[in-house]
Amino acid sequence: MDNTVSGRQIKAARAILGWTREVLAARAGVTAATVKIVETDDTGLSALAPTRNQLVDVLEGERIVFLASPAPGVQLVPAEDGLRPDELNASNDD
């Protein structure tokens, strides 16, 4: 995860998925209040970096891509038929 992901991008990603703060918090193992703090942090506070990384990891696991240039944004990648790379293992190797 790149530390350039902003709180606004995390909030936008959550909105794209239709998730409440509570849903994201539960999936990331943090509180909804913590999600709110990260989403409203405009400074990129380094103390929040580990939590920001957790939230981003959860969102990326749901096919969210964080865009850095030319302008920051988020995108939902459509699901494809078949397995994602992180789902590949010996049991489904045909």
ChimeraX attribute file (.defattr): number of C-alpha atoms within 10 A of each C-alpha:
attribute: neighborCount
match mode: 1-to-1
recipient: residues
	/A:1	12
	/A:2	11
	/A:3	13
	/A:4	12
	/A:5	20
	/A:6	23
	/A:7	22
	/A:8	17
	/A:9	21
	/A:10	24
	/A:11	20
	/A:12	16
	/A:13	24
	/A:14	19
	/A:15	12
	/A:16	13
	/A:17	14
	/A:18	10
	/A:19	13
	/A:20	13
	/A:21	18
	/A:22	15
	/A:23	14
	/A:24	22
	/A:25	20
	/A:26	11
	/A:27	13
	/A:28	20
	/A:29	13
	/A:30	15
	/A:31	16
	/A:32	17
	/A:33	12
	/A:34	15
	/A:35	22
	/A:36	15
	/A:37	14
	/A:38	23
	/A:39	18
	/A:40	15
	/A:41	13
	/A:42	11
	/A:43	9
	/A:44	16
	/A:45	11
	/A:46	10
	/A:47	8
	/A:48	13
	/A:49	16
	/A:50	11
	/A:51	17
	/A:52	26
	/A:53	16
	/A:54	17
	/A:55	23
	/A:56	26
	/A:57	14
	/A:58	16
	/A:59	21
	/A:60	16
	/A:61	11
	/A:62	14
	/A:63	16
	/A:64	21
	/A:65	17
	/A:66	22
	/A:67	14
	/A:68	14
	/A:69	7
	/A:70	6
	/A:71	7
	/A:72	13
	/A:73	17
	/A:74	20
	/A:75	14
	/A:76	15
	/A:77	11
	/A:78	8
	/A:79	10
	/A:80	7
	/A:81	6
	/A:82	8
	/A:83	10
	/A:84	10
	/A:85	7
	/A:86	7
	/A:87	8
	/A:88	11
	/A:89	8
	/A:90	6
	/A:91	6
	/A:92	8
	/A:93	6
	/A:94	4
